[in-house]
């Protein structure tokens, strides 16, 4: 998100098989709009940095060092400045060496951390950057073979080294943080109620109403493939989503919750994961564990019905925050 984050390219070069290296020129680094967001102007703040590396050939090694800096959360009234991240240390490309560093102001509380599948604990040291005392946590791997993808293979998290960290101390606190961002975008009057009423004309039962509204949002509102982590966990107001007729998982969830509530049907957001594996790390509360937002509708079809507004598989675990 270009409004809250900055990404610096500290070093980018290609090491050639015969020796020597080719540095990436400044003009070969460009800020672009992701292709999947073309025509979705409401997400104009979401950008990518494209790097065109020279000297790419069999046996070449690409060296890339980046730094991502996040601005303080201006909406954080409690001053806690929550943060989290999840990082994979194996991918579809072979990795000679990979290092992940977390830099925090000296004296900041240690984050909650989980590392799995052979990733060793952090190396911690005190450093100084631009005259400021910093606590540096570093995780590193080397000699990672590429992942050879085959159909129906297990998710990467079941076998590849990965890291999860967060300074949210409990799920209740995280739930309140997510709720404070979600519910202000819910709307139940005006055009939202009018559209819901028109869609539900002739519905025989409340279960039919749930089905009609869910199918409308899932199939008529265009899906935008934006990662949940890039949304800032703050949806577009529901009326705007209805006007645009497109949205990512979070936007479509706020639209469906709004339309269901406008119809007098209880509905809540449910943050989940589509890996279909039981991999929730309960000791580290972090939205990075979720990749979609579903809608929880109590008491329909079964005791707990979860609707996925992007019309795909539902997850196996999740968090649904009540205000």
Residue pairs with C-beta under 8 A, 6 or more apart in sequence:
1 45
1 46
1 230
1 232
2 31
2 45
2 46
2 47
3 45
4 70
4 71
4 232
5 68
5 69
5 70
5 71
6 68
6 69
7 49
7 66
7 67
7 68
8 66
8 67
8 68
8 69
9 24
9 29
9 49
9 51
9 64
9 65
9 66
10 65
10 66
10 67
11 63
11 64
11 65
12 23
12 24
12 29
12 51
12 53
12 63
12 64
12 65
13 21
13 22
13 23
13 24
13 53
13 62
13 63
14 21
14 22
14 24
14 53
14 54
14 55
14 56
14 60
14 61
14 62
14 63
15 21
15 60
15 61
15 62
15 63
16 22
16 55
16 57
16 60
17 57
17 58
17 59
17 60
21 55
21 63
22 53
22 54
22 55
24 51
24 52
24 53
24 54
28 51
28 52
28 53
28 54
29 49
29 50
29 51
29 52
30 49
30 50
30 52
31 47
31 48
31 49
31 50
32 47
32 48
32 49
32 50
33 44
33 46
33 47
33 48
34 46
34 47
34 48
34 226
36 224
36 225
36 226
37 43
37 46
37 224
37 226
40 224
40 244
40 246
42 236
42 240
42 244
43 224
43 226
43 248
46 226
46 230
51 64
53 62
56 62
61 96
70 83
72 81
73 81
73 82
75 180
75 181
76 82
80 167
80 173
81 167
82 166
82 167
82 168
82 173
82 174
82 177
83 111
83 166
83 167
84 164
84 165
84 166
84 167
84 168
84 284
84 286
84 287
84 288
85 102
85 163
85 164
85 165
85 166
85 286
85 288
86 162
86 163
86 164
86 165
86 286
86 288
86 289
87 100
87 139
87 162
87 163
88 156
88 157
88 160
88 161
88 162
89 95
89 98
89 100
89 119
89 139
89 141
89 144
89 160
89 161
89 162
89 163
90 141
90 144
90 145
90 146
90 147
90 156
90 160
90 161
91 144
91 146
91 147
91 160
92 146
92 147
92 149
93 146
94 144
94 145
94 146
95 141
95 142
95 143
95 144
95 146
96 142
96 143
97 140
97 141
97 142
97 143
98 140
98 141
98 142
98 144
99 138
99 139
99 140
100 138
100 139
100 140
100 163
101 136
101 137
101 138
102 111
102 122
102 136
102 137
102 138
102 165
103 129
103 134
103 135
103 136
104 111
104 134
104 135
104 137
105 132
105 133
105 134
105 135
106 126
106 132
106 133
106 134
106 135
107 135
108 135
109 167
111 137
111 165
111 166
111 167
112 165
112 166
112 167
112 168
112 169
112 283
112 284
112 285
113 121
113 122
113 137
113 163
113 164
113 165
113 284
114 163
114 164
114 165
114 281
114 283
114 284
115 121
115 139
115 161
115 162
115 163
115 164
116 157
116 161
116 162
117 157
117 158
117 159
117 160
117 161
117 162
118 141
118 161
119 139
119 141
119 161
119 162
119 163
120 139
120 140
121 139
122 137
122 138
122 139
123 137
123 138
123 139
123 140
124 135
124 136
124 137
124 138
125 135
125 136
125 138
126 133
126 134
126 135
126 136
127 133
127 134
127 135
127 136
128 134
139 163
141 161
144 161
147 156
147 160
154 277
155 275
155 276
155 277
155 279
156 162
157 275
157 277
157 279
158 277
158 279
164 281
164 284
164 286
164 288
164 289
165 284
165 286
166 284
166 285
166 286
166 288
168 174
168 177
168 285
168 286
169 285
170 285
171 282
171 285
171 319
173 285
174 285
174 286
174 287
174 319
175 319
175 321
175 322
176 321
177 233
178 233
178 269
178 271
178 287
178 319
178 321
179 321
179 322
179 323
181 232
181 233
181 234
181 235
182 233
182 234
182 235
182 250
182 254
182 269
182 321
183 323
185 234
185 235
185 236
185 237
185 238
185 254
186 238
186 254
186 257
186 258
186 261
187 237
187 238
187 239
187 258
187 262
188 258
188 261
188 262
189 262
190 239
191 239
191 242
192 238
192 239
192 242
192 258
192 259
192 262
193 262
193 263
195 242
195 259
196 213
196 259
196 260
196 262
196 263
197 262
197 263
199 212
199 213
199 216
199 259
200 209
200 212
200 213
200 263
203 209
203 212
206 265
206 300
207 300
207 301
209 263
209 265
210 260
210 265
210 297
210 300
210 301
210 305
210 307
213 256
213 259
213 260
213 263
213 265
214 256
214 295
214 307
214 309
216 259
217 252
217 255
217 256
217 259
217 309
218 252
218 307
218 308
218 309
218 310
218 311
219 311
220 245
221 241
221 245
221 246
221 247
221 252
221 255
221 309
222 245
222 246
222 247
223 246
223 247
223 248
223 252
223 310
223 311
224 246
224 247
224 248
224 251
225 248
226 248
226 249
227 291
228 248
228 249
228 250
228 271
228 287
228 290
228 291
228 292
228 293
229 287
229 288
231 248
231 250
231 251
233 250
233 287
234 250
235 241
235 250
235 251
235 253
235 254
236 244
236 247
236 251
236 254
237 254
238 254
238 255
238 257
238 258
238 259
241 247
241 251
241 252
241 254
241 255
242 255
247 255
249 291
249 292
249 293
249 309
249 310
250 293
252 293
252 309
252 310
253 269
253 293
253 294
253 295
253 309
254 269
255 309
256 267
256 295
256 307
256 309
257 267
257 268
257 269
257 295
260 266
260 267
260 295
260 297
261 267
265 297
266 297
266 298
266 299
267 295
267 296
267 297
268 295
268 296
268 298
268 320
268 321
268 322
269 293
269 294
269 295
269 296
269 320
269 321
270 293
270 294
270 295
270 296
270 306
270 318
270 319
270 320
271 287
271 290
271 292
271 293
271 294
271 318
271 319
271 320
271 321
272 290
272 291
272 292
272 293
272 294
272 306
272 314
272 315
272 316
272 317
272 318
272 319
273 279
273 280
273 289
273 290
273 291
273 292
273 315
273 316
273 317
273 318
274 291
274 292
274 312
274 313
274 314
274 315
275 291
275 315
275 316
276 313
276 315
276 316
277 316
278 316
278 317
279 289
279 317
280 289
280 317
281 289
290 315
290 318
290 319
291 315
292 308
292 310
292 312
292 315
293 309
294 306
294 307
294 308
294 309
294 314
294 315
294 318
295 306
295 307
295 308
295 309
296 304
296 305
296 306
296 320
297 305
297 306
297 307
298 304
298 305
299 305
306 314
306 318
308 314
